[in-house]
Amino acid sequence: MPWWGRGWGWRWWFFPPFPYFYPPFYTYPTKEEELKILEEERKLLEEELKEIERRIEELRKEVEKE
């Protein structure tokens, strides 16, 4: 289908339907940002580990009662 058949008509030349250089180039986080992300992830994993240990203790107590 030709460019004028895409529903844009003559606006195609003046208002392209997407920004130039799209999608944006991927940039890696800075070291400070990466450190912050990893610290937050570590905190979440530590909380999850506490919940797992708590559940293990509950199950051990239930097994000992039986």
C-alpha positions as CSV (number, residue, x, y, z in Angstrom):
1,M,0.0,0.0,0.0
2,P,1.5,3.4,-0.9
3,W,2.3,5.9,1.9
4,W,-0.8,8.0,1.1
5,G,-3.1,5.1,1.7
6,R,-2.2,4.7,5.4
7,G,-4.8,7.1,6.6
8,W,-2.3,10.0,7.0
9,G,-2.7,11.6,3.6
10,W,-0.4,14.5,3.0
11,R,0.2,14.9,6.7
12,W,2.7,12.1,6.4
13,W,5.5,14.5,5.4
14,F,4.9,17.0,8.1
15,F,3.7,14.9,11.1
16,P,5.2,11.4,10.9
17,P,3.2,8.9,13.0
18,F,6.3,8.1,15.1
19,P,9.2,10.1,16.6
20,Y,12.5,9.9,14.9
21,F,15.0,7.4,16.4
22,Y,12.2,5.3,17.8
23,P,12.4,3.2,19.9
24,P,15.0,5.2,22.0
25,F,18.4,3.7,22.4
26,Y,18.7,1.6,25.5
27,T,20.9,3.1,28.2
28,Y,22.3,1.3,31.1
29,P,21.6,2.6,34.6
30,T,24.4,4.6,36.3
31,K,26.3,2.8,39.0
32,E,24.4,4.8,41.7
33,E,21.1,3.8,40.1
34,E,22.1,0.2,39.9
35,L,23.3,0.2,43.5
36,K,19.9,1.6,44.6
37,I,18.0,-1.0,42.5
38,L,20.1,-3.9,43.9
39,E,19.7,-2.6,47.5
40,E,15.9,-2.5,47.1
41,E,15.9,-6.0,45.6
42,R,18.1,-7.3,48.5
43,K,15.6,-5.8,51.0
44,L,12.7,-7.5,49.3
45,L,14.5,-10.8,49.1
46,E,15.4,-10.6,52.8
47,E,11.8,-10.0,53.7
48,E,10.7,-12.9,51.6
49,L,13.4,-15.1,53.3
50,K,12.0,-14.2,56.7
51,E,8.5,-15.2,55.6
52,I,9.8,-18.5,54.3
53,E,11.7,-19.2,57.5
54,R,8.5,-18.4,59.5
55,R,6.5,-20.7,57.4
56,I,9.1,-23.5,57.8
57,E,8.9,-23.1,61.6
58,E,5.1,-23.3,61.5
59,L,5.2,-26.5,59.5
60,R,7.8,-28.0,61.8
61,K,5.6,-27.3,64.8
62,E,2.6,-28.8,63.1
63,V,4.6,-32.0,62.1
64,E,5.9,-32.4,65.7
65,K,2.3,-32.2,67.1
66,E,1.2,-35.1,64.9
